[in-house]
């Protein structure tokens, strides 16, 4: 029995995968999006309950379909999930769910994609759009294995209910760390443990949301990669709901990152020991492209060998959804559309040559 060969297989059905599907379909290419979860909504159902986008609906759309609702509102997690479901249905995107990729091989000028369910898919090209949510990064800190309290990564945090009346430390200074710490501070004694103080950016400048200025000035889509420059990591937290006032009022407070754990708590740089119930690491994610390692597609540290989303190690392999892939907005809902459009154009040139 012969196996159908596609022009492109998209690995991952989150925002990057859906944007890729839109542009592949628009160009009339045969494609299939493979998603490991029951629905093509990426990792959004696993984010914490109260998550709110830092960009308003007007600047949070995938290509071809506006985010519904008032332009100026800031969508929540469940709004995004609903939008993605509507997006798949609206464009009748070709999606196969519950297909977890375990290995990709290149044989005879084609890619063979093997899944945990025992299925094999064949394609001339691949767009990897898996993101990194499934590979959270937790730094190894002295004594962590002896700590008797609870240690989790923010990827498994859901809401403040289990932490009521606890002493909680949230490690990190980014958007998620601040949102989670402020939510916890309403029900517990919470501190942010940071290497440097949180830096806030104003949500509105001259009456306009900051994302208006990102787009107007071109910062959102400035092609840092063309100049061999990695897109800057946004060190500022957008002051969405008066977060700065809360932090300034020490609710929660900020403390310089602790140096070690001891069985009952943490040790601060002064040497002071403090009993702690729970520590939540909002310390980001790292690349995890194990399914592509057999192709020689990744560096030793797990990062893809690529430029602008085009693999420079494996012909016919592409990426959408990488942080800083082509611009400041890459990997965000508002940024994956332009990256997907660029990648599909490069992919089509490759198909014409082969």
C-alpha positions in Angstrom: 0.0 0.0 0.0 1.5 3.3 -1.1 1.7 6.3 1.3 0.5 9.7 0.1 3.3 12.2 -0.3 2.6 15.8 0.6 4.3 18.9 -0.6 4.6 19.9 3.1 4.1 18.4 6.5 3.7 20.9 9.3 4.7 19.6 12.7 2.7 21.4 15.4 -0.8 22.8 15.3 -0.4 25.9 17.4 -0.3 29.5 16.2 2.8 28.9 14.1 1.4 25.8 12.5 -2.0 27.3 11.8 -0.4 30.4 10.1 1.8 28.1 8.0 -1.3 26.1 7.0 -3.1 29.3 5.9 -0.2 30.3 3.6 0.4 26.8 2.2 -3.3 26.5 1.4 -3.3 29.9 -0.1 -0.6 28.8 -2.5 -2.4 25.6 -3.5 0.2 23.3 -2.0 -0.8 19.8 -0.6 -0.1 19.9 3.1 -1.0 18.3 6.4 -0.7 19.8 9.9 0.2 17.1 12.5 -0.7 18.1 16.1 0.1 16.0 19.2 -2.9 17.1 21.2 -6.7 16.4 20.7 -7.2 19.9 19.1 -5.1 22.2 17.0 -4.8 24.9 19.7 -1.2 24.5 20.6 -0.2 24.6 24.2 -2.8 27.2 25.2 -5.0 24.9 27.2 -2.0 24.2 29.5 -1.3 27.8 30.3 -2.4 29.3 33.6 -6.1 30.1 33.9 -5.8 33.9 34.2 -3.3 34.5 31.4 -4.0 37.7 29.5 -2.3 38.7 26.2 -0.1 41.8 26.5 -1.2 42.8 23.0 -4.8 43.9 22.3 -7.1 41.9 20.0 -6.4 44.3 17.1 -2.7 43.3 17.1 -3.3 39.6 18.0 -4.6 38.1 14.8 -3.4 35.2 12.6 -3.3 35.9 8.9 -6.6 36.3 7.1 -8.9 36.4 10.1 -9.3 39.2 12.7 -9.4 38.3 16.4 -13.1 38.8 17.3 -14.4 41.3 19.8 -13.5 44.9 20.6 -10.3 46.0 19.1 -8.9 47.4 22.3 -9.6 44.5 24.6 -6.8 42.2 25.9 -7.8 38.6 25.1 -7.5 35.9 27.8 -6.3 32.3 27.4 -9.7 30.9 26.6 -10.4 33.6 24.1 -7.3 32.5 22.2 -8.3 28.8 22.3 -11.8 29.7 20.9 -10.2 31.8 18.2 -7.9 29.1 17.1 -10.7 26.6 16.8 -12.7 29.1 14.7 -9.7 29.7 12.6 -9.2 26.0 11.7 -12.9 25.7 10.9 -13.1 28.9 8.9 -10.3 28.0 6.5 -11.0 24.2 6.6 -7.3 23.7 7.4 -6.0 20.1 6.9 -5.2 18.9 10.4 -4.6 15.5 11.9 -4.6 15.5 15.8 -3.3 13.1 18.4 -0.2 12.5 16.3 2.9 12.9 18.4 6.1 12.9 16.2 8.9 10.7 17.5 11.3 10.7 14.6 11.9 12.3 11.2 14.2 10.7 8.6 15.3 11.8 5.2 15.2 9.0 2.6 15.3 9.3 -1.2 14.8 13.0 -1.3 11.7 12.8 0.9 11.0 13.1 4.6 9.5 10.2 6.5 7.7 11.3 9.7 7.0 8.6 12.3 4.5 9.1 15.0 3.9 7.4 18.4 0.6 5.9 17.1 2.6 3.9 14.5 1.7 6.0 11.5 4.2 7.2 8.8 3.8 10.3 6.8 5.8 11.3 3.7 6.6 14.8 2.5 8.8 16.7 0.2 9.4 19.4 2.8 8.8 20.0 6.5 7.8 23.1 8.5 8.6 22.6 12.1 6.2 24.7 14.2 6.4 22.9 17.6 7.4 25.8 19.9 9.1 25.0 23.2 6.4 24.9 25.8 7.0 21.2 26.3 10.6 21.8 27.3 10.5 24.2 30.3 13.8 25.4 31.7 14.4 25.2 35.5 17.9 26.2 36.6 19.8 23.8 38.9 20.3 25.6 42.2 22.3 24.2 45.1 20.1 22.3 47.5 17.0 22.0 45.3 16.9 18.3 45.7 16.8 18.6 49.5 14.1 21.2 49.6 11.0 19.7 51.3 8.6 22.3 49.9 6.9 22.4 46.4 8.9 23.3 43.3 7.2 23.7 40.0 7.8 25.5 36.7 5.2 28.1 35.6 4.2 25.8 32.8 2.3 23.6 35.3 0.9 26.5 37.4 -2.9 26.9 36.9 -4.2 29.3 39.6 -3.6 30.6 43.1 -6.0 28.3 44.9 -3.4 25.7 46.1 -1.2 28.4 47.5 -3.5 30.2 49.9 -1.8 31.5 53.0 1.5 30.1 51.9 5.0 31.7 51.6 5.7 31.6 47.9 8.7 32.6 45.8 8.2 33.2 42.1 11.6 33.2 40.2 11.7 35.4 37.2 11.2 39.0 36.0 9.2 38.5 32.7 5.6 38.9 31.9 4.5 35.5 33.2 6.5 35.8 36.4 4.8 39.2 37.2 1.3 38.1 36.3 1.6 34.9 38.4 3.2 36.7 41.4 0.6 39.4 41.5 -2.2 36.9 41.4 -0.6 34.9 44.2 0.0 38.0 46.3 -3.8 38.4 46.7 -3.9 35.1 48.7 -0.4 34.5 50.0 2.9 36.1 51.0 4.6 36.3 47.7 8.0 37.6 46.5 9.6 37.8 43.1 13.2 36.5 43.2 15.1 38.4 40.5 18.6 38.9 39.2 17.7 42.5 38.3 14.6 44.5 39.2 11.6 44.2 36.9 11.6 46.9 34.3 8.2 48.1 33.1 7.1 49.6 29.8 4.1 51.8 29.6 1.0 50.1 28.2 -0.1 53.3 26.5 1.9 56.1 25.0 0.2 59.3 23.8 -3.1 57.5 24.1 -2.1 54.5 22.0 -1.2 51.0 23.0 2.5 50.4 22.8 1.9 47.8 20.1 0.6 50.6 17.9 4.0 52.2 18.2 5.8 48.9 17.6 4.0 48.6 14.3 4.3 52.2 13.3 8.0 52.4 13.9 8.7 49.0 12.3 10.2 47.6 15.5 7.8 44.6 15.5 9.0 43.4 12.1 12.5 44.9 11.8 14.6 42.1 10.2 17.4 41.8 12.7 18.4 38.4 11.3 19.4 39.9 7.9 22.2 41.7 9.7 23.3 38.7 11.6 21.8 40.2 14.8 19.6 38.2 17.1 16.4 39.9 17.9 16.6 41.5 21.3 15.0 39.8 24.2 12.3 42.1 25.5 13.4 42.8 29.1 10.5 45.0 29.9 7.1 43.9 31.3 4.2 45.8 29.8 2.3 47.5 32.7 -1.0 46.1 31.7 -3.1 46.3 34.9 -1.1 48.7 37.0 1.5 46.0 37.8 4.1 48.6 38.5 2.0 50.1 41.3 1.6 46.7 42.9 5.3 46.0 42.8 6.2 49.5 44.1 3.8 48.8 47.0 5.7 45.6 47.8 2.6 43.5 46.9 4.4 41.4 45.8 7.9 42.5 46.7 11.1 42.0 44.8 14.1 40.3 46.4 17.5 39.6 44.9 17.7 36.0 43.7 18.4 33.5 46.5 21.7 31.6 46.3 20.6 28.1 47.5 17.9 26.0 49.0 17.9 24.4 52.4 15.4 21.7 53.5 12.8 24.2 54.8 13.3 27.1 52.5 15.8 29.4 50.7 19.0 31.2 51.5 19.2 34.8 50.5 22.4 36.5 49.4 22.8 38.0 52.9 23.0 34.5 54.3 19.6 34.8 55.8 17.5 31.6 55.8 13.8 31.9 55.2 11.1 29.2 55.5 9.2 28.8 52.2 6.3 26.6 51.2 6.5 26.8 47.4 8.9 28.0 44.7 7.6 28.6 41.1 10.2 29.1 38.4 9.0 31.3 35.6 12.3 30.9 33.8 11.3 30.3 30.3 11.9 27.4 27.9 14.6 25.8 25.9 14.7 24.3 22.4 13.7 20.6 22.2 13.8 19.3 18.7 14.7 15.7 19.5 12.7 14.5 16.5 15.0 16.3 14.2 18.3 15.3 15.7 18.8 12.4 13.4 18.8 14.8 10.5 21.7 16.7 11.8 19.4 19.8 12.0 20.3 21.1 15.4 23.3 22.4 17.3 24.7 20.6 20.3 22.6 22.9 22.6 19.4 21.8 20.8 18.9 25.1 18.9 18.0 24.7 15.2 20.6 25.4 12.6 18.7 28.0 10.5 18.6 31.5 9.2 15.3 33.3 9.0 13.4 30.1 9.4 15.3 28.2 6.6 17.4 25.3 7.7 21.0 25.8 6.6 21.8 22.2 7.4 18.9 20.2 5.8 17.5 21.2 2.4 13.7 21.2 2.5 13.4 21.8 6.3 11.9 25.1 7.6 10.8 26.6 10.9 8.0 28.9 12.0 7.5 30.1 15.6 11.1 30.4 16.8 11.8 33.3 19.1 13.6 36.0 17.2 13.3 34.0 14.0 13.0 37.1 11.8 11.8 39.9 14.0 10.9 41.1 17.4 7.4 39.7 17.0 8.4 36.2 15.9 6.8 33.4 17.9 3.9 35.7 18.9 0.4 35.4 17.5 0.8 38.7 15.8 4.2 37.8 14.3 3.9 34.2 13.1 1.9 35.2 10.0 4.6 37.2 8.3 7.2 34.6 9.2 5.0 31.8 7.8 4.5 33.8 4.6 8.2 34.2 4.1 9.0 30.6 4.8 6.3 29.3 2.4 7.8 31.5 -0.3 11.2 30.0 0.3 9.7 26.5 0.4 8.0 27.0 -3.0 11.3 28.1 -4.6 12.9 24.9 -3.2 10.0 22.8 -4.6 10.5 24.3 -8.1 14.2 23.5 -8.0 13.7 19.8 -7.1 
